[in-house]
Amino acid sequence: MKHDRLNKLDALGDYIRTVQKGWTWKRMTETEQTAFIDLILETREQDAIKGDYTTRWTILNALYGAFLDGLGYDGPAWREPEAEAE
């Protein structure tokens, strides 16, 4: 489905559900996960997430990227679980 056919008001919920399925989300602590949700809800309250669906998704993606950077994200090996000893 093309983003331009989606309701812009659904972007926030859709984004949260998508991010929660990702591997980076799974490597965050519960406190970090809550902090990100709080961040985007506060940003929405400040009316900083606006535009059509695609624009809102882009803003949310930028927020998530900045949040991950703040957590020290450094690529695919970020917080890689330690290999079990054989």
N, C-alpha and C positions, 0 to 999 in steps of 0.2 A: 504494500500500500504506500502510495506517495505521501510524504509528510504534509504537502500543501492541502491534502484532503482531510487532514486530521484537525480536530478542534484544538486550538491553541491552549485552551484551559486544561487539556489533558496532558500537556507536555511534562509538567512537574511530576505527576504520578507515574506516568510512563517511564520517565527518566529514573526515578527512584527504583522502580521495579526492575529495570534493566541493569542498573549498577549493582543492585543487590545480588544479581546472578553472577557477577564477574569475579574473577580470581583475586583481583586486588581487594575487593570488599571482604572476601573470605579471609584475607590475611591481616585485616585490621582488627583491633580489639573492639569490644562492644562499646567502650567509651569513645573511641575514635569514630565508630559508625554513628553513634548518637550525635557527636559533635558535628559531623557533616550534615546530617539531617537538620539539626538546629540551625546550622549556617545557611542552608538554602531556604529554609522557612523564614528566617530573619531577612534574608535578601529579598524574598518575595514580598514580605511585609513592607520593605523599604521601596517597593515598586521598581526594583532594578531588573527584574526578570519580566521583560515585555517584548512584544512583537508577535510575529506569526509562530506557528509550531516550530519550524526549523530554526528560527532565530532564538527562541527560548531554549531549544535543545542545545544550540551552540553555546549560549551563555552558561547553561548548567554544566556542559562539558568543560568549559574553561574553569569554572569554579571547582569542579572535581579534580582537574589537572593541577590546579594551584594547591588544593588541599593535599593531594598526594605528594607534591613537591615538598610541602611543609612537613610531611611525615618522613621525608628522606627517600622517596621513591627514586630508584635508579635503574629501572628496567626489569626485564622478565625474571631476573633472579632475586628481586626484592622480597625479602623475608621468606626466602625459599626454606621450606621445612628441612631440617637436618636429615641427612640420609641415615637410615637405621643401620646399625652395625650388623654385619652378617655373621 
